[in-house]
Amino acid sequence: MNTISDTLGHPVGKVIAVHLAYPSRAEQRGRIPAEASYFFKAPSSLAGPGEVVRPEGTELLVFEAEIALVIGTAGRNISEEDAWSHVGWVTAANDMGLLDFRAADKGSNVRSKSGDGMTPIGPRLIDAATVDPSALRIRASVDGEVVQDDSSSTLLFSFAHFIADLSRFMTLEPGDVILTGTPAGSSVLAPGQSVTIELTSETDPSITSGELTTTVVAGPPLADIGSAPKADDRQRIDAWGSREAAGLESFELTPELRERLSKVAVATLSSQMRQKGYPNVSIDGVHPMKPGTTLVGRARTLRYVAHRPDLFRAHGGGYNAQKRAVDTVNEGEVLVMEARSFEFAGTLGDILALRAKVRGAAGIITDGAVRDWGPVGDVDLPVFAQAAHPSVLGRVHIPWSVDDTITCGGVTVQPGDVIVGDDDGALVIPPHMVLEILAASEQQEAEEEFIALMVADGHPVEGLYPMNAAWRARFEEWASAR
């Protein structure tokens, strides 16, 4: 890569990449970061316009259009006010990677992101002094179709924040490159496809990095040593952007399914789940704050861990996991909280309940307690909990993580699971089982309605409950006539 080296007169230095920086991408991933986080890419991954190789046996070669900052003036402990003066140039970049190796890297991205040619950049450097850092537009087109288009004005963290934050720990030197995150729309490329990325000034579109075009070519397999490529459904969803885009079987909780599930008793659903080999699906200990409440939705999850002073100082205050979970719950979703089945501290109050309602949440379940019990009830949001308690959660809990697999009331809950609740409690149904369980439950309740009518009419239960062949025939006749 000669563009930066030629301009500087010396080799490129560090390449530092930001994980999540754009709201559009954070919404797509279902989480809003409380702080910026980073990883390194090898300088040898830098390239200009041209080709990048996808090795045989891999499938998840991703592109990510990003704004690259090139440091022009060295600095340590740089303030946010002075940060932009240390940027010499900006340009377009493509933070490419082979996500087939992401799991093996355990977060470092060494192999998944640092391969040769995995960081195309350029083709031209823009003098940072000529642009407004809050008015830069980054676009990406795949085979001529625009797939990413966003502005630096929307960033969750400013360029100045990245520079000040990083320079607390390391000297930023001339030639260092900071890749500042990608907006929604990045996806997977196959051999033969091309992606073109361009950075422009929103105040003067004539100021441009030029078009950075990278074409994917098929390559031979990697040497048979070390970790082999492995692509699971989680990596495919992250790479493609959604289950549907990844071609995976999808389940949609439609309004019609919600209505049908709301009419079936949780006790019936529990019975059918047990018959299918899932006896442990009930969220034990929780009940609706208001009798007569029904609840149906897809799960989002929040996990609390036991209080420890040092960890609470780091994770308990500010925009913690609890607030991030409530702030990102979407319409029709149920926020399920793992509070260690500890009923002696409130894990929900009226302000957060109101925020969840405004967001369109279907409800909240906690295997802990609720404080502000009356005001929470007045919010008119379905809430299931163990009890009321006046204490704040910080007495015994730390809000720890969002959208992990959790254990709530003794049952495993994963993001996307279907939650159904009524006066008997709440339970969890894996999405792939919903249609089968619902149909069987509706059948069971129809049979039980018929049996109750017959018992009320004076018939004995022998042969009727359960139904023998004769009663089964009468039931089928009754059901067909309804």
HELIX and SHEET records of a PDB file:
HELIX    1   1 THR A    3  LEU A    8  1                                   6    
HELIX    2   2 PRO A   23  ARG A   29  1                                   7    
HELIX    3   3 PRO A   43  SER A   45  5                                   3    
HELIX    4   4 ALA A   83  HIS A   86  5                                   4    
HELIX    5   5 LEU A   99  PHE A  101  5                                   3    
HELIX    6   6 ARG A  102  ASP A  105  1                                   4    
HELIX    7   7 VAL A  110  LYS A  113  1                                   4    
HELIX    8   8 ALA A  128  THR A  130  5                                   3    
HELIX    9   9 SER A  152  THR A  154  5                                   3    
HELIX   10  10 PHE A  159  SER A  167  1                                   9    
HELIX   11  11 ASP A  233  TRP A  240  1                                   8    
HELIX   12  12 PRO A  255  SER A  262  1                                   8    
HELIX   13  13 VAL A  266  GLN A  275  1                                  10    
HELIX   14  14 PRO A  309  HIS A  315  1                                   7    
HELIX   15  15 ALA A  321  THR A  328  1                                   8    
HELIX   16  16 ASP A  350  VAL A  358  1                                   9    
HELIX   17  17 TRP A  373  ASP A  378  1                                   6    
HELIX   18  18 LEU A  393  ARG A  395  5                                   3    
HELIX   19  19 PRO A  431  MET A  433  5                                   3    
HELIX   20  20 VAL A  434  ALA A  456  1                                  23    
HELIX   21  21 ALA A  469  ALA A  481  1                                  13    
SHEET    1   A 6 TYR A  38  LYS A  41  0                                        
SHEET    2   A 6 VAL A  15  VAL A  18 -1                                        
SHEET    3   A 6 VAL A 177  LEU A 179  1                                        
SHEET    4   A 6 ALA A  65  ILE A  71 -1                                        
SHEET    5   A 6 VAL A  87  ASN A  94 -1                                        
SHEET    6   A 6 ILE A 126  ASP A 127 -1                                        
SHEET    1   B 2 LEU A  46  ALA A  47  0                                        
SHEET    2   B 2 THR A 119  PRO A 120  1                                        
SHEET    1   C 5 GLY A  50  PRO A  55  0                                        
SHEET    2   C 5 LEU A 212  GLY A 219  1                                        
SHEET    3   C 5 SER A 194  SER A 201 -1                                        
SHEET    4   C 5 LEU A 136  VAL A 142 -1                                        
SHEET    5   C 5 GLU A 145  SER A 151 -1                                        
SHEET    1   D 2 LEU A  61  VAL A  62  0                                        
SHEET    2   D 2 GLY A  97  LEU A  98 -1                                        
SHEET    1   E 6 HIS A 287  PRO A 288  0                                        
SHEET    2   E 6 VAL A 383  ALA A 385 -1                                        
SHEET    3   E 6 GLY A 363  THR A 366  1                                        
SHEET    4   E 6 GLU A 333  GLU A 338  1                                        
SHEET    5   E 6 LEU A 295  ALA A 306  1                                        
SHEET    6   E 6 HIS A 397  VAL A 402 -1                                        
SHEET    1   F 7 HIS A 287  PRO A 288  0                                        
SHEET    2   F 7 VAL A 383  ALA A 385 -1                                        
SHEET    3   F 7 GLY A 363  THR A 366  1                                        
SHEET    4   F 7 GLU A 333  GLU A 338  1                                        
SHEET    5   F 7 LEU A 295  ALA A 306  1                                        
SHEET    6   F 7 VAL A 418  ASP A 422 -1                                        
SHEET    7   F 7 GLY A 425  ILE A 429 -1                                        
SHEET    1   G 2 ALA A 369  VAL A 370  0                                        
SHEET    2   G 2 ALA A 387  ALA A 388  1                                        
SHEET    1   H 2 ILE A 406  CYS A 408  0                                        
SHEET    2   H 2 VAL A 411  VAL A 413 -1                                        
END                                                                             
